[in-house]
Amino acid sequence: MKTVMTVVGARPQFIKAAPVSKLLRRQAREILVHTGQHYDANMSELFFAELEIPEPDFNLGIGSGLHGEQTGRMLVALEKLLQEHKPDWMLVYGDTNSTLAGALAASKLHIPVAHVEAGLRSFNRTMPEEINRILTDRMADLLFCPTTVAIHHLQREGIVRGVYLTGDVMMDAALHFSALAESKTDPFADLGIDRKGYCLLTCHRPQNTDDPQVLGELVDAFLQAEKTLIFPVHPRTRKMLSQFDFWQLLQKAPHIRLIEPVGYLEMIQLEKQAEMIITDSGGVQKEAYFFGVPCITLRSETEWVETVQDGWNLLVGHQRERILDALNHFQPAGEQARHYGDGHASEKIVDLILNDGHRSP
């Protein structure tokens, strides 16, 4: 029986890992390691129980810090676990510092690395995620690409060995958790809002929150919006809004509802029933596409170019006038295609790992 060590560092990565772990544990031994890169108060025992996600076998408790310091501490801790447990594979997801640390620690010990969400590129190297994903792809032995665009990116970089089109595990997760959310949650009664009677807003990326001029322009756009905005505020975003004296302005706006961060099941419900979504999150962009909800992205580039090409996602950056124009006039211009697979990406990934990169008959 093979042993696979899975390294994750944040709540979204647990959600991506959930369908893969469920299948993997039927046929192999999985050691699930949470680096603790992101502290999330929602990641309680209830989080794992509600979402039917296995709890981590190890929580390294790394916490926040400068990128080099954080990644270095992860490397030290992961190297010890790898030497002790000697897994057959290291499995990493996405583009966090945890992803890079897991891949680097394993490759130094000659343990093969499998990378889920390989080949994604924003072509913006000021984003730490871009550096993490490029380096992880260079170290990976199995590269699981969610889309054909991701495969083409790798080909242009000369990476062709061990590359597979599997589809997107987030599609698997969205299908599973969407059904679960409808049976377990109803955030609309608690919030006193009608379905399709609001726009859902999320904003957390440093590029949008750390510069007072950029954040101020975004706040101006939100204040001038003529639609009801439901805004689950990320703790870091709230800190910057308060620091730059924008928090009270938003609190006083009658059309803006500032709420605490919600659990994943509630978030899915809010996404599915929104008139429109405004976000700078890569995951939320995709979920908007999965659920057929128009999306306005507060960035000038995206890894998920298919959502833009199909006319369901509009990139507006942080410019106030572009945001307001999109809120008033943006309508999806095309049909959705099955860029992200058929909901069976997890099965393909597990099959390839257990067969060391060979598809089973």
Secondary structure, 3 states (H helix, E strand, C coil): CCEEEEEECCHHHHHHHHHHHHHHHHHCEEEEEECCCCCCCCCCHHHHHHHCCCCCCEECCCCCCCHHHHHHHHHHHHHHHHHHHCCCEEEEECCCHHHHHHHHHHHHCCCCEEEECCCCCCCCCCCHHHHHHHHHHHHCCEEEECCHHHHHHHHHCCCCCCEEECCCHHHHHHHHHHHHHHHHCCHHHHHCCCCCCCEEECCCCHHHHCCHHHHHHHHHHHHHCCCCEEEECCHHHHHHHHHCCCHHHHHHCCCEEEECCCCHHHHHHHHHCCCEEEECCHHHHHHHHHCCCCEEECCCCCCCHHHHHCCCEEECCCCHHHHHHHHHHCCCCCCCCCCCCCCCHHHHHHHHHHCCCCCCC
